[in-house]
Amino acid sequence: MKPLLILVLSLLSLSNWAKTIEVHYALEENDPFLGILRRSQFVRAEMNGLTAKARSRGLRVITKIGSTQNDLLNSMGNPQTVGIVWIGHSKPAVDNEVTYNAFMMDARDQYVTKSIGASASGALEFLAINTCFAGHINHLYGWHQQRYEVITHDFEVDENNLNQLTNVVQGTIEILRQATAKITVMNIPAEIHTSEKKNIEINYRDLLSTQFGYDVILNNRLIGLLDKEELRDFRGKSKVFQVPAELLQGTNLITIRPTDPDRTSPKYAHPVDNIIVSKIKIEGRVIFDQEINLGDEDLDDSEIGLSKVINRSALQSLPYQPELNLEF
C-alpha cells in the first residue's frame, strides 16, 4: 500500500474515532442498582454487543458513572457525540394517589430540567433512556418534539425489592439492545466540525434549592444551568458557559427561567425557589448589569430541598420578574 494512501486512511480512522456513543449511569458508586447491573452477565453481554457494533461503525464508546444533568447537557451539546444512553432513576410526585408531576433524576438526586431536549447539537442521532415511570415523564419532557430519536423503556416500580431489581436489569438490557439496533442503521455524519467557542458569564446568588435550578437558553437552545453544585453556592457565584460561535447571531435572545416554573404542589401555592441575577457578560462585554429577583412572587418558597435561611430583604427590595428575557 502506498504511503500516501496509508496516511489518508489513518486520518479517516482518527476522524471516525472522534465520534462517540456515551453511556451514562446516573447512579452513584454505592447505589445498589449499579452493583446489580455490574454483576449481571446479561447486562455485560448487551454492553459488549453495543461496544462491538459501535466500533464496527468507527465509533468510540465512553462510559461514565455518577452522571449529573450537567454531564448529560454537555454530552448532548457536544458535536462529537452521536448517541447517548442514560440509565438512572426517576421520581413521580404523587398526592392522594394522583401523579401531578414527574422527573428524571441524576446521580445527585437533582431533577433533570424539562428543557434538556433542547440542548442537543445537530450531530446527535439518538437518546436512549432507561428509568422507571417513563410513561409518566415522557410527555412532560416533550421527547416527541425533538429531531433526533428518543428511545425509552417504561416500567413501574414494584414494592417487592426482588421485582425492582429484575425490572432494572431487564430494562437496562432492553435499552442497550435498542440502542445497538439504532447504531446499526443510523446515518453517521461524514465530518465533525468543531467551531470557535464564545463565553457567556452570569453572576447570580441566593440559589437555595438542591434539586431545582434555572435554565439558561440562548436563541431557543439550552446552553447551561444555574444550579446548586456546592453547598455554599447561595452566597454568590459566577458561572461561565461556552457556546458555539455560530449560535450567536446579529440579534440574540437569552432567557433565564426556572427549570420547572409551572410545577404544582399539594402543600405550597408557589413551589419555585427564587434567585438574584446581577450581571451577564458576553466575551467580557457587559450586556446586563442590575440586580433582579427571578422566580415567583411567593417569598416563602418552603419546599423540600430549600433552606429556611433566605435573603428576604434583598428579594423584597429588588424588581421582580418570573423570567429574564434579554435581547442583545
C-alpha positions in Angstrom: 0.0 0.0 0.0 1.3 3.4 -0.9 2.4 5.7 2.0 0.0 8.5 0.9 -2.9 6.1 0.9 -1.9 4.8 4.4 -1.8 8.4 5.7 -5.2 9.2 4.3 -6.7 6.0 5.8 -5.1 6.8 9.2 -6.6 10.3 9.2 -10.0 9.0 8.3 -9.7 6.4 11.1 -8.8 9.2 13.6 -11.8 11.2 12.4 -14.2 8.4 12.9 -12.9 7.6 16.4 -13.6 11.2 17.4 -17.3 10.4 17.2 -18.7 8.9 20.3 -21.5 6.9 21.9 -21.8 7.9 25.5 -23.3 5.6 28.2 -24.3 7.5 31.4 -25.1 5.7 34.6 -26.9 8.4 36.7 -26.1 6.2 39.7 -23.6 6.7 42.5 -20.9 4.1 43.1 -22.7 3.0 46.3 -26.1 2.7 44.5 -27.3 -1.0 44.9 -28.8 -0.9 41.4 -25.4 -0.1 39.9 -23.9 -3.1 41.7 -26.6 -5.4 40.4 -26.1 -4.1 36.8 -22.3 -4.6 37.0 -22.7 -8.2 38.2 -25.3 -9.1 35.6 -23.8 -11.2 32.9 -26.7 -10.4 30.6 -26.2 -6.6 31.0 -22.4 -7.1 30.3 -23.3 -9.1 27.2 -25.5 -6.4 25.8 -22.9 -3.7 26.7 -20.2 -5.7 24.9 -22.5 -6.1 21.9 -23.2 -2.3 21.8 -19.5 -1.6 22.0 -18.6 -4.1 19.3 -21.3 -2.7 17.0 -20.2 0.9 17.7 -16.6 0.0 16.9 -17.6 -1.7 13.7 -19.1 1.6 12.6 -16.0 3.6 13.6 -17.4 5.0 16.9 -15.8 5.2 20.3 -17.9 4.2 23.4 -17.4 6.3 26.6 -19.0 5.1 29.9 -19.5 7.4 32.9 -20.6 6.5 36.4 -22.3 9.0 38.7 -23.6 11.3 35.9 -25.3 14.6 36.6 -27.6 16.6 34.5 -24.7 18.9 33.6 -22.9 15.8 32.3 -25.9 14.9 30.2 -26.3 18.5 28.9 -22.6 18.6 28.0 -22.8 15.3 26.1 -25.9 16.4 24.2 -24.3 19.7 23.2 -21.0 18.0 22.1 -20.9 17.8 18.3 -18.7 14.7 18.6 -21.5 12.8 20.4 -23.9 11.0 18.0 -25.7 8.7 20.5 -26.4 8.7 24.3 -27.7 6.1 26.6 -29.0 7.3 30.0 -29.6 4.8 32.8 -30.9 6.2 36.1 -33.8 6.9 38.5 -36.9 8.9 38.1 -39.4 10.2 40.6 -43.2 10.9 40.3 -44.7 13.5 42.5 -47.9 11.9 43.9 -50.6 13.2 46.2 -53.6 11.0 47.2 -52.6 8.5 44.5 -52.7 11.2 41.8 -49.5 11.9 39.9 -49.2 15.7 39.4 -45.6 15.8 38.2 -42.6 13.6 37.4 -38.9 14.0 36.9 -35.8 12.2 35.6 -33.2 12.3 38.3 -29.4 12.5 38.2 -26.8 10.9 40.4 -27.0 13.8 42.8 -30.8 13.5 43.1 -31.3 16.7 41.2 -34.4 16.9 39.0 -33.3 17.0 35.3 -34.7 20.0 33.6 -37.7 19.5 31.3 -35.7 21.6 28.7 -32.9 19.2 28.4 -34.0 18.0 25.0 -33.3 21.5 23.6 -29.6 21.2 24.4 -28.7 18.8 21.6 -26.2 19.6 18.8 -27.1 18.8 15.2 -24.9 15.7 15.4 -27.0 13.8 17.9 -28.8 10.9 16.3 -30.4 9.3 19.4 -31.0 9.5 23.1 -31.9 6.1 24.8 -33.3 6.4 28.3 -34.0 3.7 30.9 -35.8 4.9 34.0 -38.8 3.7 35.9 -42.0 5.6 35.4 -41.0 6.6 31.9 -44.7 6.6 31.0 -45.3 9.4 33.4 -42.4 11.6 32.4 -42.2 11.2 28.6 -44.9 13.7 27.7 -43.6 16.2 30.3 -40.1 16.2 28.6 -41.6 16.6 25.1 -39.4 14.0 23.5 -41.7 13.8 20.5 -40.8 17.3 19.6 -37.1 16.5 19.0 -35.5 16.0 15.6 -33.3 13.1 17.0 -34.8 9.8 18.0 -35.7 9.3 21.7 -35.8 5.7 22.8 -37.4 4.9 26.2 -38.3 1.8 28.2 -41.1 2.0 30.7 -41.6 0.0 33.8 -43.4 0.7 37.1 -41.6 0.3 40.4 -42.8 -2.7 42.3 -42.9 -2.7 46.1 -41.2 -6.1 46.1 -37.4 -5.4 46.1 -36.6 -8.5 44.1 -39.1 -7.4 41.4 -37.5 -3.9 41.4 -34.1 -5.4 40.7 -35.4 -7.6 38.0 -37.1 -4.7 36.3 -34.0 -2.6 36.4 -31.9 -5.3 34.9 -34.4 -6.2 32.2 -34.9 -2.5 31.4 -31.2 -1.9 31.0 -30.8 -5.0 28.8 -33.7 -3.8 26.6 -32.5 -0.2 26.3 -29.0 -1.3 25.4 -30.4 -3.7 22.8 -32.5 -0.9 21.2 -29.5 1.5 21.2 -27.4 -1.2 19.5 -30.1 -1.6 16.8 -30.1 2.1 16.3 -26.3 2.2 15.9 -26.6 -0.5 13.3 -28.8 1.6 10.9 -28.2 5.2 11.8 -26.5 7.7 9.5 -23.2 8.9 10.8 -22.0 12.4 9.8 -19.0 12.3 7.5 -17.3 15.1 9.4 -17.4 16.7 12.7 -17.0 20.5 12.6 -15.6 22.0 15.8 -16.4 25.7 15.9 -14.9 28.6 17.9 -16.4 29.0 21.4 -17.7 32.2 22.9 -18.0 32.7 26.7 -21.2 33.8 28.4 -20.7 34.7 32.1 -23.6 35.0 34.6 -23.4 36.3 38.1 -26.2 35.1 40.5 -26.8 34.4 44.2 -29.4 33.2 46.7 -30.0 29.9 44.9 -31.1 27.7 47.7 -32.7 24.6 46.1 -30.6 21.5 46.0 -32.9 19.9 43.4 -34.2 22.6 41.1 -32.2 25.2 39.1 -32.6 27.7 36.3 -32.4 27.1 32.6 -30.1 29.4 30.5 -31.4 29.4 26.9 -29.8 31.2 24.0 -31.8 31.5 20.8 -34.0 28.5 21.7 -31.1 26.3 22.7 -30.4 25.2 26.3 -26.8 26.1 26.9 -26.5 25.5 30.6 -28.0 25.6 34.1 -27.8 27.8 37.1 -27.9 25.1 39.8 -26.5 24.4 43.2 -23.3 22.5 42.7 -21.8 23.3 46.0 -23.4 23.8 49.5 -22.4 27.5 49.6 -23.4 28.4 46.1 -26.3 30.5 47.5 -23.7 33.1 48.7 -23.0 34.1 45.1 -21.4 32.6 42.0 -20.1 33.5 38.6 -20.7 30.7 36.0 -19.3 30.6 32.5 -21.0 28.9 29.6 -19.1 28.2 26.4 -21.3 28.3 23.3 -20.6 27.7 19.6 -19.8 30.9 17.9 -22.4 30.2 15.2 -25.2 30.2 17.8 -24.7 33.9 18.3 -26.4 35.9 15.6 -26.9 39.6 14.8 -29.7 39.9 17.3 -29.9 37.4 20.1 -32.2 36.4 22.9 -31.0 35.0 26.2 -33.6 33.6 28.6 -33.1 32.6 32.3 -36.1 30.8 33.8 -36.9 28.2 36.5 -36.4 24.6 35.3 -40.0 23.8 36.0 -41.9 27.0 36.6 -45.4 25.6 36.2 -45.0 22.7 38.6 -47.7 22.3 41.3 -47.5 21.1 44.8 -50.2 19.9 47.2 -48.6 21.8 50.0 -47.4 25.1 48.6 -49.0 27.5 46.2 -45.8 28.6 44.6 -43.0 26.0 44.9 -40.4 27.8 43.0 -37.0 28.9 44.5 -36.1 32.5 43.7 -32.6 33.7 42.7 -31.0 37.0 42.2 -29.2 37.6 38.9 -26.9 40.6 38.8 -24.7 40.6 35.7 -24.4 39.0 32.3 -21.3 39.3 30.1 -20.6 38.1 26.5 -16.9 37.7 25.8 -16.2 40.2 28.6 -18.8 42.7 27.3 -21.4 43.6 29.9 -25.0 43.3 28.5 -26.9 43.2 31.8 -25.8 45.0 35.0 -28.6 45.2 37.6 -29.9 43.0 40.4 -33.2 41.4 39.6 -35.4 38.9 41.6 -36.3 35.9 39.4 -38.8 33.1 40.2 -42.2 33.6 41.7 -44.0 36.2 43.8 -44.1 34.0 46.9 -41.1 34.7 49.1 -41.9 31.8 51.4 -40.7 29.2 48.9 -41.0 26.5 51.6 -40.3 23.3 49.5 -38.3 20.1 50.0 -34.6 20.9 49.5 -34.9 24.6 50.3 -33.0 26.2 53.2 -35.0 28.2 55.8 -32.4 30.9 55.6 -33.2 33.3 52.7 -32.3 36.9 52.0 -35.8 38.2 52.2 -34.9 41.9 52.4 -32.9 41.8 49.2 -35.6 39.9 47.3 -38.3 42.2 48.6 -36.4 45.3 47.6 -35.5 44.2 44.0 -37.6 44.3 40.9 -39.3 41.0 40.3 -39.7 39.0 37.0 -40.9 35.4 36.5 -38.1 35.0 34.0 -35.4 37.2 32.3 -35.7 37.7 28.6 -32.8 39.9 27.3 -32.1 40.9 23.7 -28.6 42.0 22.8 
